Each structure stands twice: as C-alpha cells, then as structure tokens.
C-alpha cells in the first residue's frame, strides 16, 4: 500500500470515535482558523463551496443554541468547548464567477433554479461538513457530529434572514472517552457496494 502512514489512517478513521464528552482544554480561535484553512481544499462540484460555519464558543452563543437542541444533546453540547453549526448558503452561486473561473457564467445555472441550487448546496455542504470532521481529527481534535436539533428554531435564531440553513452540528474539543459508547460494527463491502 502506498500513501500516508497507517497511523494517519487510524487517526482519521480506524480508531477515531464520536465523542460525547470532552476535557476542559480550550480550543483556541487560531486552531479553528487552521481547521478551515485545511478543510477548504476538499473538492466540491464546480468548486461551489456552499458550506458556512458558525463556531459557537461563548456562553452567550451557547445560550442561544440550547433551545434548539434535542433534550439528549443539551448537556454534552453545552459542555463541549466548541459546537460548529454546519450550514449551507442558498446564494452560494454568487461566488462562482471567481471560484469557478473555468466557467464564469456557472452561477446563472442556479440563480433562476432554486431547486437545483438547494440540492447542490445541501449535497456539497454536507460533503464539506465531512471534510471538517476529517480535518479536525487530523489536527488532533475530536468530534461529536449530531443531527438532534430543531432546524427551524436554530435557523430563526442564527440565520433569521433565511440565506443560510443549518445542516448539522459538530461538537469539537479534546475527547474524554468516559462517555463513549462501545464501538459499533460497520457493514461489510458486499452489503453496501458493488463493482460493475
């Protein structure tokens, strides 16, 4: 096998876990900027980059987030050093003239087609959220992704103009394995894939 060290595969995938508890160690703003500088290089269709990120750190911001959370997610999210709201920008196409120079008029495909813009934003924004998790793990952070929240409540609080829409949340920090569930199995290749 060629590529990176097996330890990197472990850190990014094989031994990485979804964390429900974190140590009290702070995640500095400089590390969050470094996280973005790494994840931004992940590919998206037409380089559309529709994901938007809100890093919820302060007590005031957490208080705004709490009412949107499912009851089972409140305590762990309030205790996490950072919670990232991974959202999508419904007007991502306004940046395509500069971000996709291969076709400076690509934005026109989406400007008059809200259904195409929405599906493209959701698909690629979700992909970018996956890049965020991998980049965070490679930078030594642990992650707790979740979808247990009321999107209408969250969007009304954080994105009242309607341009952005929350997709999912990711708690970030330095994980404490005390609250980890036993590792679940993964489906085998023949169950989920085929080679044609």
Order of alpha helices (4+ residues) and beta strands (2+ residues): alpha-alpha-beta-alpha-alpha-beta-alpha-alpha-alpha-beta-alpha-beta-alpha
